[in-house]
Amino acid sequence: MKNKPVTADMYVEDIVEKYPEAVRILTRLGVICIQCGAPVWGTLQEVVEMAGLDIDEVLSEVNDPQ
């Protein structure tokens, strides 16, 4: 994901499509529920806030997984 990193204003649907490897990380962090069947999840910033997490920490984890 180093070419074009995930940003807070990206829609989750776009992240899932463009960076499928991010799904595992986001799910582990409790950010999104891929299996819940929601048609639209909103931006990463919105779902991170709903999960009560820090956007900078999530972006760091997604863009530079250890």
C-alpha positions, 0 to 999 in steps of 0.5 A: 500500500505504499504507492497510494496510501489509505487516507481517512477520507477514503470510503471503506468500499474503495479501500476494500476494493483497492486494498483487500489486504487492509480488510484483515487489519481493519477487522482485527482492529474492530473497525468494520464488519465486512460480513454485516451486509451493510451496503455502504460503510462511509469513510474510514474516518467515520467508521473509526470514530464509531469504533472509538479508535484513533484515526492516526493509529489505524492509518499507521497500522493499515499503511505500514503493517508490521 
